[in-house]
Amino acid sequence: MKSLIQLAAFGTILFPLVVAETIAATAKAQPQPRSEPISAPHVILNVQRSSGTCPQTIGLWWFILPYEGGAEHTVVANTREFADETNLVSSNNKQFVEFVSPLRSNYASCVGRTRGQEYSFYNAEFKHKKAYFRVDLRKIDASLSLITYKSVVASRPYVRWAIAD
């Protein structure tokens, strides 16, 4: 009788583990939906070339954290496609920030800009062997918007800004 009780107790421990392992193995076997890598920029700005050899697009990673009455936005521009380094242009303006990147030799002749985009507050301009990436919150129709953080991270422009109703 004592052996039967021990066997029943062992079974109550072992059975849930076997069930959990079966479920986990089944979940692993299910095909995962194919999607873009998380490392790829998900917002694309088209470059309108005036002359020279220009990149066709500029990719942005843009993340939004909404909160009651507004949202915090984080944007990173993928300037690494056409430049090896980026510098923040010094300014105390809380609604405008500019970054400058010396263009690689294959894009040094580029003259062009992004314009007519849905997100006009993000723009880039190519001229004088440099690329200028700008975040201009003065183009947003909102009573309160301001840049809360700006830096260069991994040789890319990084801006965090907030907007409120």
C-alpha positions in Angstrom: 0.0 0.0 0.0 2.9 2.4 0.9 4.4 1.7 -2.5 1.2 2.5 -4.3 0.9 5.8 -2.5 4.5 6.7 -3.4 3.9 5.7 -7.0 0.7 7.9 -7.1 2.6 10.8 -5.6 5.4 10.3 -8.1 2.8 10.2 -10.9 1.2 13.5 -9.8 4.7 15.2 -10.1 5.7 13.4 -13.4 2.4 13.8 -15.3 2.3 17.6 -15.4 6.0 17.6 -16.5 5.3 15.2 -19.4 2.3 17.3 -20.5 4.3 20.5 -20.3 7.1 19.0 -22.4 4.6 17.7 -25.0 3.0 21.2 -25.3 6.4 22.9 -25.6 7.6 20.4 -28.2 4.4 21.0 -30.2 4.8 24.8 -30.0 8.4 24.6 -31.2 7.3 22.5 -34.2 4.7 25.1 -35.4 6.0 27.2 -38.3 6.6 30.9 -37.3 5.2 33.6 -39.6 7.9 35.2 -41.7 8.5 38.9 -41.0 11.2 41.5 -41.5 14.1 41.3 -39.1 13.6 43.7 -36.2 17.0 45.2 -37.1 15.6 46.6 -40.4 14.3 50.3 -40.4 10.6 50.3 -40.8 10.0 53.9 -42.0 11.5 54.8 -45.4 12.1 58.4 -46.6 12.6 58.7 -50.4 15.5 60.8 -51.6 14.8 63.2 -54.5 18.1 63.5 -56.4 19.0 66.8 -58.0 22.4 65.7 -59.2 25.2 63.2 -58.5 24.9 59.7 -57.1 22.5 59.6 -54.1 21.1 56.9 -51.9 17.5 56.2 -53.0 16.1 56.1 -49.4 16.9 56.8 -45.8 15.6 54.3 -43.3 14.3 55.3 -39.9 13.5 53.3 -36.8 10.7 55.2 -35.1 9.1 54.0 -31.9 6.1 55.6 -30.2 5.2 55.2 -26.5 1.7 56.7 -26.1 0.4 58.0 -22.8 -2.7 59.8 -21.8 -2.7 63.2 -23.6 0.4 62.6 -25.8 3.3 60.3 -26.7 7.0 59.9 -26.5 8.7 59.3 -29.8 12.2 57.9 -30.4 13.7 58.0 -33.9 17.0 56.7 -35.2 18.1 57.5 -38.7 20.1 54.9 -40.6 22.8 57.1 -41.9 25.3 54.2 -41.9 24.0 53.4 -45.4 25.9 56.4 -46.9 28.2 57.8 -44.1 30.6 56.3 -41.5 30.2 59.0 -38.9 27.6 61.5 -37.7 27.9 64.6 -35.6 25.3 66.5 -33.6 25.1 70.2 -34.5 25.2 72.1 -31.2 22.0 74.0 -30.4 19.7 74.8 -27.5 16.6 74.8 -29.6 14.0 72.4 -28.1 12.0 72.0 -31.3 14.8 71.5 -33.9 17.9 69.3 -34.0 20.3 68.8 -36.9 23.0 66.1 -37.5 25.7 66.3 -40.1 27.4 63.3 -41.7 30.4 63.4 -44.2 29.3 61.3 -47.2 31.3 58.3 -48.4 33.2 58.8 -51.6 30.6 57.0 -53.7 27.9 59.5 -52.6 30.1 62.6 -52.3 28.6 64.1 -55.5 25.0 63.8 -54.2 22.8 66.8 -54.2 19.2 66.0 -53.1 16.7 65.9 -50.3 13.7 64.2 -48.8 10.6 66.3 -49.3 6.9 65.9 -49.8 6.9 63.1 -47.3 4.1 62.1 -45.0 6.5 62.8 -42.0 7.8 66.2 -43.0 9.2 66.8 -39.6 11.9 64.2 -40.4 14.0 65.3 -43.4 17.4 65.0 -44.9 19.4 67.1 -47.3 22.5 66.1 -49.3 24.9 68.8 -50.4 28.6 69.8 -50.2 29.7 66.2 -49.6 27.6 66.0 -46.5 24.2 64.7 -45.4 22.1 66.7 -42.9 19.4 64.8 -41.0 16.9 67.1 -39.2 14.0 66.7 -36.8 11.9 69.8 -36.9 9.0 69.8 -34.5 8.0 73.4 -35.6 6.3 71.6 -38.6 3.9 69.7 -36.3 0.5 71.3 -35.6 0.5 70.7 -31.8 0.5 73.0 -28.9 3.2 71.2 -26.9 6.1 69.3 -28.6 9.7 69.3 -27.6 13.0 67.4 -28.0 13.9 65.7 -24.7 17.1 64.0 -25.8 19.5 64.1 -28.7 22.7 62.2 -29.3 24.7 60.1 -31.7 24.4 56.4 -31.0 26.3 53.8 -33.0 27.3 56.6 -35.4 23.6 57.3 -36.1 21.4 60.3 -35.1 19.2 59.5 -32.1 16.4 61.8 -31.0 13.7 61.4 -28.4 10.8 63.9 -28.4 7.5 64.2 -26.7 4.1 65.7 -27.8 1.1 66.5 -25.7 -2.4 67.8 -26.5 
